[in-house]
Amino acid sequence: MSYEPSKSHVALAEEQTDPQFGCPYDQRPIEVLLDYGLIPLDKTPGPTSHEVVAWVKRVLGVKKAGHSGTLDPMVTGLLPVGIGEATKALSILLMGPKEYYAVARLHASVSEESLRRVLEEFTGEIYQRPPQRSSVKRVTRTRFIYSLELVEQQGNLLLLRVLCQAGTYVRKLVYDMGEVLGTGATMVDLRRSKVCHLEEKDGFVRLHDLADAYHSWRSNGEEKRLRQMIFPVEKVVEGLKSVVVRDSAVNALCHGAQLAVPGILTLSSDIRRGELVAVYTLKRELVSVAEAEMTTEEIAEAGKGIALLTKRVIMKADTYPRLWKTKTAAEAGKVEGHT
C-alpha cells in the first residue's frame, strides 16, 4: 500500500520536511495508529453495527470509533470501522460502490429466460422505496445497480452478486424482482464483500482476532499482527486525487484554513474544479479532504489565490508547528477602516 505521488503528478516546487514533526504514515507507533486507523471488520450475524463498534472501542481501549455503511443484525461481511481521527474520513467510502452476495428464494419456479430478463431489467438505474424498518425517510428514490449476476442456482435458491450504489437495499431489490417475476422472492442471506475500494482480498478482520492481537501487543509488545489488521487512515482516501503541501502550511490547514497556491508542492495532473482532493504532508500523512477551487493547470499558472476549500480536517491541530501569522487588532482595524 503506497501513497507516493505517481508520474501523473505535477511538481510546483521542492522542499524538505522536518523530521521532528509528524511521522510517515507507515511508521506510526501503534499508539498513534490507534488514533488514525481503519479496521476492515468482518461482522458476524447477530449484533447491530453500533454494538460491533462499541465492542471495538472496548477491545482497543479507544474513546472514539465509528462505522461506514450500516449492516442489519443478521447481515455479515465488511463493516469499515474508523478509530480516533479516522472517523472523520469514513464518509469518503460512501462515494464508491458496494458489493454483496445474496441468497434469494423464489416462491415458485420460473423459466431461465424470465430470470435472465429480470436480472437485465434490474441492472442500471432503478427506483426503490426503502423498507418499513429502515433509518431513512420512506420516499421513492433512484439507485444504480452496476452489476447483477446469477452466480449459482439450486432449484428455487439463487446466489446473486450485486454491485450497487451506496444506499441500495438488497433485501428490497430481491423483493421487487420477485414482484416482477410474479412468483415473489425473499432474501434469506446476505454478505457484504466490498465497500468502495476495500474488498475481501485485502483481508477482513474478525473481532476475536483483533482482541487477541491487541492483547499480544499490550502483554509482550508483539505488534506485527495488530499492524496487519489496522490500516492507516490514508487507506480511506486511496482513490482520491491528491495534493502535497509544505510543512509550513500543515497547521493552518488543521485549524480550518483554506489551501492557497503557495502552500502546494505537488498535485495530481488532472484535478478538476469541484472534485474532492486528499491533502498530504511530505511524509504522506493525510491532513484533510478539500474541494478543488481551481484545476491543476490553473493552480500551476496562478502563483497565488485559494486552490482548495477545506471540507474535513483529519490531522490533529499542532501536530506540526504553527508557522502562520494572524493579524493584530491594529492591522485588523486598518483593514476594516476603523483607524
C-alpha positions in Angstrom: 0.0 0.0 0.0 1.6 3.2 -1.1 0.6 6.9 -1.3 3.7 8.2 -3.1 2.9 10.7 -5.9 3.0 8.9 -9.3 4.1 10.1 -12.7 0.7 11.6 -13.1 1.7 14.3 -10.6 2.9 17.8 -11.3 5.7 19.3 -9.2 5.4 23.1 -8.5 8.3 23.3 -6.0 10.8 21.3 -4.0 11.2 21.3 -0.2 12.4 19.1 2.6 10.3 18.1 5.6 11.3 18.5 9.2 11.7 15.0 10.8 10.9 16.4 14.2 7.2 16.7 13.4 4.7 14.2 12.2 5.6 10.7 11.1 5.4 8.7 7.8 2.0 7.0 7.6 3.5 3.5 7.5 5.9 4.1 10.5 3.4 5.4 13.1 3.8 3.9 16.6 0.9 1.7 17.5 -0.4 4.3 20.0 -0.7 6.8 17.1 -2.1 4.2 14.7 -4.9 3.6 17.1 -5.8 7.2 16.7 -5.6 7.2 12.9 -6.7 3.7 12.0 -9.2 1.9 9.8 -10.3 -1.7 10.5 -12.0 -3.8 7.7 -14.1 -5.7 10.2 -15.8 -8.9 9.3 -19.2 -8.6 11.0 -20.8 -11.8 12.3 -24.6 -12.3 12.2 -26.5 -11.2 15.3 -25.2 -7.9 16.7 -26.1 -4.5 15.3 -23.4 -2.3 13.7 -23.5 0.0 16.6 -22.9 -2.9 19.0 -19.9 -4.0 17.0 -18.4 -0.5 17.1 -18.9 -0.4 20.9 -17.1 -3.7 21.2 -14.2 -2.4 19.1 -13.9 0.6 21.4 -13.8 -1.7 24.5 -11.3 -4.1 22.9 -8.8 -1.4 21.8 -9.4 1.0 24.7 -10.2 3.9 22.4 -12.6 6.7 23.1 -13.8 7.3 19.6 -14.9 4.9 16.8 -17.5 4.8 14.1 -18.5 2.8 11.0 -19.3 3.4 7.4 -22.5 1.9 6.0 -24.8 0.2 8.5 -25.3 -3.6 8.2 -28.5 -5.1 9.6 -28.0 -7.5 12.5 -28.2 -10.8 10.5 -26.1 -9.5 7.6 -22.4 -10.4 7.6 -19.3 -9.1 5.9 -17.3 -5.9 5.6 -18.1 -3.2 8.2 -15.4 -0.5 7.9 -14.6 0.8 11.4 -12.6 4.0 11.8 -10.9 4.7 15.1 -9.9 8.1 16.5 -9.5 10.8 14.0 -10.1 8.3 11.1 -13.8 8.5 11.9 -13.8 11.9 10.2 -12.8 10.3 6.8 -15.4 7.5 6.8 -17.9 9.4 4.7 -15.5 9.1 1.7 -16.2 5.4 1.5 -19.9 6.2 0.7 -18.8 7.7 -2.6 -17.9 4.3 -4.0 -20.0 1.2 -4.9 -20.7 -1.8 -2.6 -20.7 -5.4 -3.5 -22.9 -8.1 -1.9 -23.6 -11.8 -2.3 -27.2 -12.5 -1.6 -29.1 -15.8 -1.4 -32.6 -15.4 -2.6 -35.5 -17.9 -2.6 -38.1 -17.7 -5.3 -41.6 -18.8 -4.1 -42.2 -20.7 -7.3 -40.1 -21.9 -10.3 -39.5 -19.6 -13.3 -38.0 -20.2 -16.7 -34.4 -19.4 -17.4 -35.4 -16.8 -19.9 -37.7 -15.0 -17.3 -34.9 -15.0 -14.8 -32.4 -13.6 -17.3 -34.8 -10.9 -18.3 -35.5 -9.7 -14.8 -31.8 -9.6 -14.0 -31.3 -7.3 -17.0 -34.3 -5.2 -16.1 -32.9 -4.5 -12.6 -29.4 -3.6 -13.9 -28.7 0.1 -14.3 -30.8 2.8 -12.7 -33.7 1.6 -10.6 -36.5 3.1 -8.5 -36.5 1.9 -4.9 -38.5 2.8 -1.8 -36.7 1.9 1.5 -38.4 -0.9 3.5 -40.5 -0.1 6.5 -37.8 -1.0 9.0 -35.2 1.5 7.7 -33.4 4.5 9.2 -34.2 6.8 6.3 -37.4 8.5 5.1 -39.6 6.2 3.0 -39.7 8.0 -0.2 -39.1 6.6 -3.7 -35.6 7.3 -4.9 -33.2 6.2 -7.7 -30.2 3.9 -7.1 -27.8 2.5 -9.6 -27.1 -1.3 -10.0 -23.8 -1.6 -11.7 -23.9 -5.4 -12.0 -26.5 -8.1 -11.1 -25.2 -11.6 -11.7 -26.6 -15.0 -11.1 -23.6 -16.9 -9.6 -25.3 -20.2 -8.9 -28.8 -21.7 -8.8 -30.2 -24.7 -6.9 -33.9 -25.2 -7.6 -35.6 -22.0 -6.4 -32.5 -20.8 -4.5 -30.4 -18.2 -6.2 -26.9 -16.9 -5.3 -26.6 -13.4 -6.7 -23.7 -11.0 -6.8 -24.8 -7.4 -6.6 -22.6 -4.4 -7.3 -24.6 -1.3 -6.4 -24.6 2.3 -5.4 -24.4 3.1 -1.7 -27.8 3.3 -0.1 -29.3 0.4 -2.1 -31.4 -2.0 -0.1 -30.6 -5.5 -1.4 -33.5 -7.1 0.5 -35.9 -4.7 -1.2 -34.2 -5.4 -4.6 -34.8 -9.1 -4.2 -38.5 -8.4 -3.2 -39.0 -6.2 -6.2 -37.5 -8.8 -8.5 -40.0 -11.3 -7.1 -42.9 -9.0 -7.8 -41.8 -8.5 -11.4 -41.4 -12.3 -11.9 -44.9 -12.8 -10.4 -43.7 -15.5 -8.0 -42.5 -13.5 -5.1 -39.0 -13.7 -3.7 -37.3 -13.5 -0.3 -33.7 -12.8 0.7 -32.5 -15.5 3.1 -28.9 -14.5 3.5 -26.6 -11.5 2.7 -22.9 -10.8 2.9 -21.1 -7.6 2.0 -17.8 -8.3 0.2 -16.7 -4.8 -0.9 -17.1 -1.1 0.2 -15.6 1.4 -2.3 -12.1 0.2 -2.8 -12.0 -2.0 0.3 -12.5 -5.7 -0.6 -12.2 -9.2 0.8 -8.8 -9.8 -0.8 -7.4 -7.1 1.4 -8.2 -9.3 4.4 -11.2 -8.8 6.7 -10.6 -8.8 10.4 -12.6 -10.9 12.9 -13.3 -9.3 16.2 -11.8 -12.1 18.3 -8.6 -12.0 16.2 -8.4 -8.2 16.8 -8.8 -8.7 20.5 -6.1 -11.4 20.5 -3.7 -9.3 18.5 -4.3 -6.3 20.8 -3.7 -8.4 23.9 -0.4 -9.7 22.4 0.8 -6.2 21.8 -0.2 -5.0 25.3 1.3 -8.0 27.1 4.6 -8.7 25.2 5.0 -5.9 22.7 4.2 -8.1 19.7 2.7 -5.6 17.2 3.0 -7.3 13.8 -0.4 -8.9 13.8 -2.1 -5.8 15.0 -0.5 -3.7 12.3 -1.8 -6.2 9.7 -5.3 -5.6 11.0 -5.4 -1.8 11.2 -4.9 0.2 8.0 -3.6 3.8 8.3 -6.4 6.3 7.7 -4.7 7.1 4.3 -6.3 3.9 3.0 -9.7 5.5 3.2 -8.8 8.2 0.6 -6.7 6.0 -1.6 -8.9 6.6 -4.6 -8.9 10.4 -4.4 -6.6 12.8 -6.4 -4.0 14.4 -4.2 -2.0 17.4 -3.2 1.2 17.5 -1.2 1.8 20.7 0.9 4.7 22.4 2.7 5.3 21.8 6.4 4.5 25.4 6.9 1.0 25.0 5.6 0.0 22.0 7.6 -1.0 23.5 11.0 -3.0 26.3 9.3 -5.0 23.7 7.4 -5.5 21.8 10.7 -7.1 24.9 12.1 -9.5 25.1 9.2 -7.7 27.4 6.8 -8.2 27.2 3.0 -5.2 25.9 1.0 -3.6 28.7 -1.1 -1.4 28.0 -4.1 1.9 28.9 -2.5 1.4 26.1 0.0 1.3 23.4 -2.7 4.4 21.4 -3.7 3.0 18.7 -5.9 -0.5 17.8 -7.1 -2.4 15.3 -9.4 -2.1 16.3 -13.0 -5.9 16.1 -13.7 -7.7 17.8 -10.8 -10.9 19.4 -11.9 -13.0 22.1 -10.1 -15.4 20.8 -7.6 -13.6 17.5 -7.1 -12.7 16.2 -3.6 -8.9 16.0 -3.1 -6.8 14.4 -0.4 -4.2 16.8 1.1 -1.0 15.2 2.3 2.2 16.2 4.1 5.6 15.5 2.6 5.6 12.4 4.9 2.4 11.2 3.1 0.2 11.8 6.2 -3.4 12.7 5.5 -4.1 16.3 6.6 -7.5 17.0 5.2 -10.0 16.4 2.5 -10.7 19.5 0.4 -12.7 20.7 -2.7 -10.8 22.0 -5.7 -11.5 25.7 -6.5 -9.0 25.5 -9.4 -7.9 22.9 -12.0 -4.3 21.6 -12.0 -3.5 23.9 -14.9 -4.9 27.0 -13.1 -3.0 26.2 -9.9 0.2 25.7 -11.9 -0.2 29.1 -13.6 -1.8 31.2 -10.8 1.1 31.7 -8.3 -1.5 32.8 -5.7 -5.1 32.5 -4.7 -7.2 29.8 -2.9 -6.7 26.5 -4.7 -8.7 24.2 -2.4 -11.5 24.7 0.2 -11.1 22.6 3.3 -14.0 20.3 3.9 -12.9 17.9 6.6 -9.8 18.2 8.7 -8.3 14.8 9.7 -5.0 15.6 11.4 -4.9 16.9 14.9 -4.0 20.6 15.2 -0.4 21.4 16.4 1.0 18.1 15.1 3.2 20.4 13.1 4.4 23.8 14.4 2.4 27.0 13.9 4.3 28.9 11.2 1.4 31.1 10.0 0.6 34.6 11.2 -2.6 36.2 12.3 -3.5 39.9 12.0 -3.0 42.0 15.1 -6.0 44.0 16.4 -4.4 47.2 14.9 -3.9 45.5 11.5 -7.5 44.2 11.5 -8.8 47.7 12.3 -6.9 49.2 9.4 -8.3 46.5 7.1 -11.8 47.2 8.3 -11.3 51.0 8.0 -11.7 51.7 11.8 -8.4 53.7 12.2 
